[in-house]
Amino acid sequence: MNHAIPCSLLTLALTATVACDRKAAPPEAKETHKEGITHAEEGAHLPLKDIRGLRFLVVPEPRAEGAWYPAEAIGDESAQAVLSSPVKGIVSAILIAPGQHVGSGAGLVTLQSPELARFKADWLSARAKRDRAEGELAREQRLFEAQAGSRRELEAARSEAATARADEEAARLALEARGQNPETAGAVLTVRAPKGGTVTAYKIQPGQGVEAGQDLGSFQAASAAIARLELPLPAPENWRPGAVTEVRQSDGQRWRARLEGTPTVLTTDTRRLSYRLRLLGGSLPIPGASLEVKVPLERAVYLPQAALQQTDGRWGVFVVDQAEAVFRPVRRGLDVKDEVLVAEGLKSGETVVAEGAYLLKAFQQKRAQPEAGGGHGH
């Protein structure tokens, strides 16, 4: 009896240990088991006989074509300008209202400028001194030739004339550097349109004093030489800078356009790839006009959008094999209207589920989930 009790206790301890091992499987084992089920179900053959609402499609031959995508006409870096005054002054009048179209060189703002008047006065004074010095030089030259004057006085007159010419030239350059013609400059400065377009906004009002170089407003050119195009990922392959394509407008006008560069990052607001194409020749559109750009696409298969489903972060289609379907990952390209470009993963002649593929996806996910009783659905 003394030996029976320890043996019974040992037997109970071993039985409890085995039971605990069966109940508490390591997390790694559970995860491996779950992952094995997922991969097995991805390649599993799904029966089609019990699923209604499916439509099938024979994969067509690959084709290479271009698709039209919406774009916007924008001005290049020279299309936008800041209006400013080269001299100090007081705003006397605003001649053109914002938004009104004007031609190149049209007056926009007038300023009364004592500083400009002083520059003009300096030039007039320098020119008068030059005329007087050149007259004195001519008189000394005649006296010297008639042997009635000295060489020293002639050289002094030449020096005075050279100095006067230099002063006059400096005064003339001071006006021209400020965009003014010395002959026509005066006390009133007119700020003119740099090219045909519109004033988008003024930052001044009549009676306000302004400094030289101060921002008076902004100007937008009337024509846009750039088409801005935004595309979702993935980017079109083999579309390189310098490539020429077509751009069109709803009124039927068309342009040739050259791709200026390819984006390396996504836009912060739309999370898309932004392309710039320069319009070549013709009457350019106005900024903000809606355009369409023809984007060349690679040779690929085109399927309805409903045929592609995403499983575990991978795009794919359900390929039909007799009375069953198998999920096959593919490389998805750009959307073209109601179709999707499929670059890799399919061969022409195969049959895929074109409509109702989401039903197969749900059925596949249901099969991959454990049943409530602890088993697995099969």
C-alpha positions in Angstrom: 0.0 0.0 0.0 2.8 2.4 0.8 4.2 2.0 -2.8 0.7 2.3 -4.5 0.0 5.8 -3.5 3.1 7.5 -5.0 2.6 5.6 -8.2 -1.0 6.8 -8.5 0.0 10.4 -7.9 2.7 10.1 -10.6 0.2 8.7 -13.0 -2.2 11.6 -12.4 0.6 14.2 -12.8 1.6 12.7 -16.2 -2.0 12.6 -17.4 -2.5 16.3 -16.5 0.7 17.3 -18.3 -0.3 15.6 -21.5 -3.8 17.2 -21.4 -2.3 20.7 -20.9 0.0 20.1 -23.8 -3.0 19.3 -26.0 -5.0 22.3 -24.9 -2.3 25.0 -25.1 -0.6 24.9 -28.5 2.2 27.4 -29.0 1.2 30.6 -30.8 3.7 29.8 -33.5 2.0 26.6 -34.3 -1.4 28.3 -34.6 0.0 31.0 -36.9 1.7 28.4 -39.1 -1.4 26.4 -39.3 -3.5 29.5 -40.3 -1.0 30.6 -42.9 -1.0 27.1 -44.4 -4.8 27.2 -44.7 -4.6 30.6 -46.4 -2.1 29.5 -49.1 -3.9 26.3 -49.6 -7.2 28.1 -50.2 -5.6 30.7 -52.5 -4.7 27.9 -54.9 -7.8 25.9 -54.2 -10.2 25.0 -56.9 -13.6 26.6 -56.2 -16.7 24.8 -57.6 -18.9 26.9 -59.8 -22.0 24.9 -60.0 -23.6 26.3 -56.8 -22.8 30.0 -57.5 -25.2 32.0 -59.6 -24.7 35.4 -61.3 -21.4 34.6 -62.9 -20.4 35.7 -66.5 -17.4 34.3 -68.2 -15.0 35.9 -70.7 -12.4 34.4 -73.0 -9.2 36.4 -72.6 -8.6 38.4 -75.9 -5.4 38.9 -77.7 -3.1 41.6 -76.2 -3.3 45.0 -77.9 -1.2 48.2 -77.8 -3.1 51.4 -77.8 -3.4 54.8 -76.2 -6.0 56.1 -73.8 -7.3 59.7 -73.3 -7.0 61.1 -69.8 -8.2 64.5 -68.5 -5.7 67.3 -68.1 -5.6 71.0 -67.4 -4.0 73.8 -69.3 -1.6 75.9 -67.2 0.9 78.6 -67.9 4.6 77.9 -67.7 7.0 79.8 -65.4 7.0 82.9 -67.7 3.2 83.0 -67.8 2.8 84.5 -64.3 4.4 87.8 -63.4 4.6 90.1 -60.4 3.8 93.8 -61.1 6.2 96.3 -59.6 7.4 99.8 -59.9 11.1 100.5 -60.6 11.0 103.8 -58.7 9.3 105.3 -55.6 6.0 107.0 -56.1 2.4 107.5 -55.2 -0.4 105.6 -56.9 -2.5 108.0 -58.9 -4.8 105.7 -60.8 -5.6 102.0 -61.5 -6.4 101.9 -65.2 -7.5 98.2 -65.6 -9.7 96.2 -63.3 -8.7 92.7 -62.3 -9.9 90.0 -64.7 -10.1 92.3 -67.7 -8.1 91.1 -70.7 -5.5 93.5 -72.0 -2.9 93.3 -74.8 0.9 93.4 -74.3 2.1 96.9 -73.2 -1.3 98.2 -72.1 -1.2 100.6 -69.1 -2.3 99.1 -65.8 -1.3 101.6 -63.1 0.0 105.2 -63.1 2.2 106.6 -60.3 3.4 110.2 -59.6 7.1 109.8 -59.0 9.4 112.6 -57.8 12.3 110.1 -58.0 11.7 109.5 -61.7 11.4 113.3 -62.2 14.8 113.7 -60.5 16.4 111.0 -62.8 15.0 112.8 -65.8 16.3 116.2 -64.5 19.7 114.6 -64.0 19.8 113.4 -67.6 18.7 116.8 -69.0 21.3 118.6 -67.0 24.0 116.1 -68.0 23.0 116.4 -71.7 23.2 120.2 -71.5 26.6 120.0 -69.9 27.7 117.6 -72.7 26.5 120.0 -75.4 28.2 122.9 -73.8 31.5 121.0 -73.3 31.4 119.8 -76.9 30.8 123.3 -78.1 33.8 124.6 -76.1 35.9 121.8 -77.5 35.0 122.7 -81.0 35.8 126.4 -80.4 39.2 125.5 -78.9 39.9 123.2 -81.8 39.3 126.0 -84.3 41.5 128.4 -82.3 44.3 125.9 -82.1 44.1 125.3 -85.9 44.3 129.0 -86.5 47.3 129.2 -84.2 45.3 131.5 -81.9 45.0 129.0 -79.0 47.3 126.9 -76.9 47.5 123.1 -76.9 47.0 123.1 -73.1 43.6 124.7 -73.4 42.6 122.3 -76.2 43.5 119.3 -74.1 41.6 120.7 -71.1 38.5 121.2 -73.4 38.8 117.6 -74.6 38.9 116.3 -71.0 35.9 118.4 -70.1 34.0 117.1 -73.1 34.8 113.4 -72.2 33.7 113.9 -68.6 30.4 115.5 -69.8 29.7 112.7 -72.2 30.3 110.1 -69.4 28.0 111.9 -67.0 25.3 112.1 -69.7 25.7 108.4 -70.5 25.4 107.5 -66.7 22.2 109.6 -66.4 20.8 107.9 -69.5 21.6 104.4 -68.2 20.0 105.2 -64.9 16.7 105.8 -66.7 17.0 102.9 -69.1 17.8 100.5 -66.2 14.4 101.4 -64.8 12.7 100.7 -68.1 12.3 104.3 -69.1 13.1 106.0 -72.4 15.1 109.2 -71.5 13.4 111.1 -74.3 9.8 110.4 -73.1 10.3 109.8 -69.3 8.7 112.3 -67.0 7.2 112.6 -63.5 4.5 110.1 -64.3 5.3 106.4 -64.4 2.9 103.9 -66.2 3.2 100.2 -65.1 2.4 98.2 -68.3 1.3 94.6 -69.0 4.3 92.4 -69.8 2.3 90.4 -72.3 -1.3 89.8 -73.3 -3.4 88.6 -70.3 -5.2 89.7 -67.2 -4.4 91.2 -63.8 -5.4 88.6 -61.2 -5.2 90.9 -58.2 -3.9 94.3 -57.0 -2.2 94.9 -53.7 -2.4 98.7 -53.8 -5.0 101.4 -53.9 -5.0 105.0 -55.2 -3.1 107.5 -53.0 -0.8 104.8 -51.6 2.9 105.4 -51.5 5.0 102.6 -52.9 8.7 101.7 -52.8 10.9 100.7 -55.7 10.5 97.0 -56.4 7.3 96.7 -54.2 4.8 94.1 -55.2 1.8 95.9 -56.8 -0.1 92.9 -57.9 0.0 89.7 -60.0 -0.5 89.2 -63.7 -1.4 86.0 -65.7 -0.7 85.5 -69.3 -3.7 84.8 -71.6 -2.3 81.6 -73.1 -1.2 78.4 -71.4 1.7 76.4 -73.0 1.6 73.5 -70.5 -0.8 70.6 -70.2 -0.8 69.2 -66.6 -1.8 65.5 -66.4 -2.2 63.4 -63.3 -2.3 59.6 -63.5 -2.8 57.0 -60.8 -0.2 54.3 -60.1 1.3 52.4 -61.8 3.1 54.7 -64.2 3.0 54.1 -68.0 6.0 52.1 -69.0 8.4 53.4 -71.7 6.9 56.9 -71.6 10.1 59.0 -71.5 10.9 62.7 -71.5 10.9 64.0 -75.1 8.1 61.7 -76.3 5.5 63.4 -78.4 1.8 62.7 -78.1 -1.6 64.3 -78.8 -3.6 66.8 -76.8 -7.2 67.8 -77.6 -9.9 70.1 -76.4 -13.7 69.7 -76.4 -14.1 72.2 -79.2 -12.1 70.0 -81.6 -8.8 71.8 -81.4 -5.7 69.6 -81.2 -2.0 70.1 -80.5 1.1 68.0 -80.6 2.7 68.0 -77.1 6.2 67.0 -75.8 6.6 65.3 -72.4 9.0 67.4 -70.4 9.7 65.1 -67.5 8.5 62.1 -65.5 7.5 62.4 -61.8 9.4 60.7 -59.1 7.0 61.3 -56.2 3.2 61.5 -55.8 1.4 64.7 -55.4 0.6 65.6 -51.8 -3.1 66.3 -52.4 -4.3 63.7 -54.9 -1.5 61.1 -54.4 -1.1 60.8 -58.1 1.7 61.1 -60.6 1.9 64.6 -62.2 3.2 65.0 -65.7 4.0 68.2 -67.7 3.6 68.3 -71.5 4.5 71.4 -73.5 2.1 72.3 -76.3 3.8 72.7 -79.7 2.5 75.4 -82.0 -1.0 76.5 -82.8 -3.3 78.9 -80.9 -2.7 78.1 -77.2 -5.7 77.5 -74.8 -6.4 79.8 -71.9 -5.2 78.8 -68.4 -7.5 76.5 -66.6 -9.1 75.0 -69.8 -10.0 71.3 -69.7 -7.9 69.2 -72.0 -7.3 65.5 -72.8 -4.0 63.9 -73.3 -3.4 60.7 -75.2 -1.2 58.4 -73.0 0.5 55.5 -74.9 -0.1 52.2 -73.1 2.0 49.0 -73.3 0.8 46.0 -75.2 -1.4 44.1 -72.8 -4.8 42.4 -72.2 -7.8 44.5 -71.3 -10.5 43.1 -69.0 -13.6 44.5 -67.3 -12.9 46.1 -64.0 -15.2 43.7 -62.2 -13.0 40.8 -63.2 -10.1 41.9 -61.0 -10.3 41.3 -57.3 -7.8 42.0 -54.5 -6.9 39.3 -52.0 -4.2 39.8 -49.3 -3.0 43.0 -51.1 -2.6 41.2 -54.5 -4.7 41.8 -57.6 -5.8 38.8 -59.5 -8.6 37.1 -61.5 -10.5 33.8 -61.2 -9.4 31.5 -64.1 -12.0 28.9 -65.0 -10.8 25.3 -65.3 -13.7 23.1 -66.4 -16.3 23.5 -63.6 -14.0 25.1 -61.1 -12.2 28.5 -60.7 -8.7 29.2 -59.4 -7.5 32.6 -58.2 -4.4 33.8 -60.1 -2.4 36.9 -59.2 -1.8 39.3 -62.2 0.1 42.6 -62.7 -2.5 45.4 -62.9 -2.0 48.5 -65.0 -3.9 51.7 -65.6 -7.7 51.9 -65.8 -9.0 52.7 -69.3 -12.6 53.8 -69.0 -14.5 50.7 -67.8 -11.6 48.3 -68.5 -8.3 47.5 -66.7 -4.9 46.9 -68.3 -3.5 43.5 -67.3 0.2 43.4 -68.2 1.2 40.0 -66.9 -0.4 36.8 -65.6 -2.9 35.8 -68.3 -2.7 34.2 -71.8 -5.1 34.8 -74.6 -7.7 32.0 -74.9 -8.0 31.4 -71.2 -11.4 31.8 -69.6 -11.9 34.1 -66.6 -14.9 35.2 -64.5 -15.8 38.6 -65.9 -18.8 39.4 -63.7 -19.6 38.1 -60.2 -15.9 37.5 -59.3 -16.6 39.2 -55.9 -18.9 36.2 -55.1 -16.0 33.8 -55.7 -13.8 36.0 -53.5 -16.3 35.9 -50.7 -16.7 32.1 -51.1 -12.9 31.7 -51.0 -12.6 33.8 -47.8 -15.4 31.9 -46.2 -13.6 28.6 -46.9 -10.4 30.0 -45.4 -12.0 30.9 -42.1 -12.3 28.4 -39.2 -15.7 27.2 -38.2 -17.3 28.2 -34.9 -16.9 24.7 -33.5 -13.1 24.7 -33.8 -12.9 22.9 -37.2 -12.3 24.3 -40.6 -14.8 24.7 -43.4 -14.2 22.5 -46.4 
